[in-house]
Amino acid sequence: MMSLKLLLLSALAAAITSAAATPVRATTTLSAVPTPLHDIPTSLLKSYTGDSVQDVEQIRALLSLYPFAIDGKNFDVFDNIFTSDAVLNYTALSTELGVMRGVPQMKQSMTASVQNMNTLHQYGTQIIDVLSSTTAQAVTYTIANLFTISNPPQASYGYGQFQDHLVKRSGQWWIQTRVLVLNAPVIG
């Protein structure tokens, strides 16, 4: 019995070593239009081997600012998250928000959209793919909890993902394109 376990472990180790030695390159990248959920795992395969661990952590910290900016209604933080010419595509959620171009339009549109509610955004599963020393892409699952400021309050819940294209300029990562994709209908 013990030799069978040893044989299986050896075979598993050989398979892992073989798979790790075979480089796999992404065949597609994220764009300003949604990438189908089915295609995300193959479009986000590690292909850059530079100093990506530090880059991944910098990107993760950057992406984490967005829910705090929305929930705290501190939209000036967008100046530190998005490139000045960034595109924010919320057409999946609202035709009123639609596609926002540039940080000033993002600030104006997002301020108006949450002025009469409290929000709580949560991030879940996330993958960050550093493509080069200056480009990366990420997919982050998100849950949006929206509560009207009324008596009695009403609640809505949205389940989706952010598909981001990021660029590094002057040593800092920025979101250049963010697409919201809903994985389920908004509830409430």
N, C-alpha and C positions, 0 to 999 in steps of 0.2 A: 504494500500500500504506500509506503514511504517513497519507494523508487518511482511510482507513478506520479506522485505529487512533484517530485524533483524533476522528472521528465517534462511535466506540464509547465512548471515554472521556467525551465530552460527554454522551452519552445516559445513561451510568452516573452521572455527577455530577448530572444533572437528576433522575434517579430517586431518588438518595440525598437530595438536597435536598427533593424532594417528600415522601418518606417521613418525613424528620425534621420537616417542618412540620406533619404530620398527627398530632395527639395521639391516643394510644391509651390507654384506661383499662382497668384490670383489671376483669373481670366477676365474678371470684370471688376469695376469699382463702383461705388455708390455715386449717384448723380442727383440733380435737382428734382428728379421724379422718383417716386418710391421704387425701391427694389423689392420684388415679391419675397415674402417670408421664406419660401422654398429655396430661393437662390442665395440667401444671406450667408449660410455656412461656407459655400464655395466661393463667394465673392469676397470674403474676409479671411483669407488664408495668409499666414505670415509670409512675407516675401522680402522684408528688409532686415538685415542683421546688424545694423549699426548700434548705437547706444540707445536701443529702443526701450529698455526698462525705465530709464529716467524719463524718456519722452512719454511713455504710457502713464506714468504717475503724474506728470505735469498735465497731461490731457485729462486724466480722471479728475484732478483737482479743478481744472477749468470747467469741465462739464457739470461738476457739482455746484458751481456758482449759480447756474440758471434757475433751478427750483427755488433757491433762497431769494434771488432777485424777484421772481414772480410772486412768491408767497409773502415776501416782505414789502412788495410794491415799491422796490428800489430799482427802477428801470435805468437809472444812470449807470448801474453796474454793467449794462449791455456794452458800454464803451470799452470795457475790459474783457469782454467775452467774444464779441463778434468783430470781424473786419469791418471797416467803414462802409464797404460795398456789399456786405453779406446779404444773402437771400434766406428768408424764413418762410417756408411753405406750410401753411396751416389749412390748405383747401380741404383736407380730409375732415376737419372739424367744423369749419365755418366758411361760408362764402363771403361773409362780412370781413373776416380777417384775411382770407385768401393768401396771396403771395405778397409778402412785405419785402421791399428792397431798400437796403440801407438802414443804419441804426436809428436815424431820426423817425422814419416811418414805423419801425418796430416799436419804439418807445411810445409813440402816439397811439398806435393801434392796440398794443397790449394794455396800456393804461386805461383806455376806454373799455376794453373787454372785461376787466376785473374790478372796475371801480365800485360796483355794488355787490361784491362778494368777497368772502374769505376763501383762500385756497390752501391746499396742502398737497404738494407733489412728492411722490416717492419714486426712487429709482430701484430697479431690480437687476436682472441679468444684463450683462454688458460685455461687449467685446470691442477692443481697440486694436486697430491694425495700423502700425507705423509703416507706411509704404516707402518713404525715403527720409532723408534728413530734414525735409521741409514739407512733407505731405503725410496725412494720415486720414483714416476714416474710422467711424465708430457707429455701433448700433447699441442703443440703451433702451431697455424696456422701462416704461413709466406708467404710473397710476396717478391720475389727477382727481382729487377730491375737491368739489366746488360747493360752497355753501352760501346761499343768498343772505344778504343782510336785510332780513324782513322778519315780521312776526306773524305766523311762525316761520322759521327758516326752512328753506327747501334745499335738498342736496342732489347733486348729480355726480356721477363717477365715470371717468373715461379710462380706458385701458389701451395702451398703444406702445409705440416705439419712436424714438428719435433716430433718424439716419443722418449722420453728420459727416461732412467733408471738412477737414481742418488743414490749415497752413501754418508754417512757422516763419515768423518774420522778426528780425532783430532779436533772435533768441527766445521769442515768446510764441506760444501756440494760440491760435484764434480759430473760431468757427467761421468758415466761409459760407457754407450752405447747411441748413438744417431743414429736414423734411419730417413732418409729423405724419405717422401712419397709424390709423386706428386698427387694433386687432379685434375689436368687438364694438357693437353699437354703444353709444353713450347711454348710461342708465340714469333715469330720473329726470 
